[in-house]
Amino acid sequence: MEKNYLPIAVNIAGEKILIIGGDQSAWNKIKILKRFNAYLEVIALQVCDDIKNSDVPYREKAYEKGDLNGYLMFYSCTNNPELDAQIAKDGREAGVLVNIHDNPALCQFVSPAIYQNGNIRVAVSSNAKDVYSSIRIRNEIKEFLETKTDKDQKK
């Protein structure tokens, strides 16, 4: 069955979110999530310097099924297809929302390209089919809104 994602906004402020994996793709995900005041934690065999130098707690260890307990959602950034498949299965069994980096077939949710200005947020999603188009369209919306705001302020 083809995936069909419902675009919703989820309040993650104060919620526990786990990042499994410690490379640059994990760091990129962390930078996005930090804007939403969630409690983030990383588990990975090796953690990149960006994560080590951040305020995000991390544990350098192998993933275990019990690691998912107590989290609202998780992002797996392991780049290991076999491990990702196991993590996705474990997440579903534990009732934790599943996102596997660059593998929408295993995901229960996907993160849209987001533009935020004050209380206004615009999220662009392609149903996990064309991330780069989502980013391009988000950037076009951003440019339009910022140009419009500049014009309105000059009036």
N, C-alpha and C positions, 0 to 999 in steps of 0.2 A: 504494500500500500504506500502511495506517495505521501510524503510529509506535507502537512498543511498547518503552519504555525499561526496561532492567534496572537496578534500584536497587542500586548497588554503592558501596563506599567505596574511593577511590583515594588512595594516599599521594602527596601533592604536595609534601611537605616537601623543599626544595632544588631542586625541578623548576622549569624555566623556563616561565612562562605569559605570553602576550602579550595585551594589551588593545588593540584597534584602535578608536580613537575616544576623545575626551577630554572628553565632556560629563558631566552629573550621573549619567546611567545608568552610565557607565564608572566614575565615582567610587564609586557604590554597590556595584558588583561588586568593586572593589578593596578596599573596607572589609571585605567578607565574606572574600575570599581571603587577606587579610593575617593572619587568625587561624591559617592553616595553614602558615606559614613557607615559602611558595613564593617563588621569585624572580620578581617581577612587573616588567613593562616596558610602557610605553605608547607607541603611535605614533598621532599624530593631526595633522591640519592645525592645529587649535586645541585647547588644553588649558585646562580650567577652573581657577580659582584653587585649589580644593581639591586637585587633583592637583599643581599647581605648588608648593603649600606642603607637600606630603607628602614622604616619603623615597623615593617610587617614581620610578625614572628614566624620563624621557620624551624623545621626539624629536618635534619639530613638523615633520612632513613628510607627504607623500602616501604612501599605502599602495602597496607594490610586492610582487609575488609572492614575491620572495626574502626578504622580511621574516619569513616563516613558518619559515625554516630554523632548526633547533635547538630548537624549542619542543615541549613535550609536548602542549599544548593552547592554544587561544586563544578569546577572547570578542570578537566584533565588536559594537560599540556605535556604529555609524556613522549609523543612522537613514536610510540611503540604500539602498533596495531593490536597485537595480542593482549597486551596489558590494558589498553583502552577498552577493548571488548569486555574484558573481565570487570573492569571498573564500572562500565556502563551497566552491566548485569547486576553488580553489587549495589549500585546506586538505586536502581529500580526496586530491588528487593528491600532496601532500607527505607524507601519512600523519600529519597533525597533527589531533588531535581538534577538532571544530568546534562552536562555540556561537554562534548569531546571536541577539542580544538581540531578544526579542518576535517571533521568527519560528521556531517549533518545526519547521516543515516543512523548514528548511535545517539543523537541528541534528543532530549525532550524539549529543549528550548534553545533559541539562538539569540545572540545579542545584536541589536540593530546598530547602525551608524547613528550617533547621537550628536545633535547640536543643542547647546543650552545657552540661554541668555536670560539671566534672572530666573523668574519662575516659569518661563516658557521653555519647553523641551520639544524638539522635533526629532522623531525617530524614523529612520528609513530602513526598511527591511526588504529583502528580495526572496523571502521564503527559503533562505539558505542556498539559493541558486547562483547568485552573482554579487558577491560581496563588493567587488570593485565598483560596480554600478551604483550600489547603495551608497558607498563612500562619495563617489562623484556627485550624485544627486544631493546628498547631505551638504556637500561643500557648495553646490550651486544655491541651495536654500539659504545657507549661512551667508553667502555673499549678497544675495538679494535682500535678506532681512537687515544685514548690517548697512548696506547702501541705503535702504529705505529709512532706517533709523537716523542715519547721518543727515539725509534730506529733511526729515521731519524736525530734527533739532535745529536746523538752519532757518526754519520758517519763523 
